[in-house]
Amino acid sequence: MTLAPATETTESGRTGTVRHFLMCRPEFFTVSYSINPWMHPEKETDTARALRQWESLRQAYESLGHTVSLIDPIEGLPDMVFAANGALVVDGRVYGARFAHPQRAAEGPAYLRWFAERGYETLEASFTNEGEGDYLTLDEMILAGTGFRTDVAAHMEAQEFLGRPVVTLRLVDPRFYHLDTALFPLDGHNVAYYPEAFSEGSRKVLRRLFPDAVIATSADAEVLGLNAVSDGRNVVVNAEATGLILELKRRGFEVVPVDLGELRKSGGGPKCCTLEIRPSREIR
């Protein structure tokens, strides 16, 4: 398919913004342990297929005009491909990840080192958090997930370091253990989400903050359709999320379906593979 650049405007008036992403090739990807309900080590994984699917995702971003930087994969860290979990980058400052499970513990320092070597201001986290897996950034706030992987204390630490309001949302369904499996920003002001993944109080918060949100069905959530990446105009989304895709098109978004079926064996989708590097902006 031919992809339109992110900076073009649709008939609906939606204009995308060019983004900078960090990704990691899945050269060592496999499912050798289980730390979430999607992972079944007894089932065969195909690393070569995962690489092909990942490469298609990278090419989709580049075709949209986005910049993709790469971090070298490390043997023995099969989930390092899920770059979103490695850090949170806002206004050029990098809040490091501290993983909940020992199998992934070495990923946090590896990602933080990548940024430090390139001159970014970094903070090694004092509390458990899994980067953009549980932090999703909008224009005026950061939505932060808790309940399975990220400590609420990390929300406050991130707020102090990054200087942006952090809104805590509690996840209650173990299938949606990271916020980025149950919600994604459509642009700087609105989101799509699956209500049943959240506590009743958090659902009320979401309804108050985003009265015009896209509400996903269980069918779309269960194929990780909400683990998507939007630049405000183009939405890169798992192709199996057919209902969500139709609603996004109805709302005037350009949809870029991708197949990441092999990486989904670890609970990964487009967003899991994608860490956004947000540059500094002037605070007025």
Secondary structure, DSSP 8 states (H G I E B T S, - for coil): -----TTSB-TT--B----EEEE---TT----S-SSTT--TTS---HHHHHHHHHHHHHHHHHTT-EEEE----TT-TTTT-GGGGEEEETTEEEE-B-SSGGGTTHHHHHHHHHHHTT-EEE--SS-B-GGGTEEE-SS-EEEEESSS--HHHHHHHHHHH-S-EEEEEB--GGG-SGGGTEEESSSS-EEE-GGGB-HHHHHHHHHH-TT-EE--HHHHTTTTTS-EE-SSEEEEETT-HHHHHHHHHTT-EEEEE--TTGGGGT--TTTT-EE--------
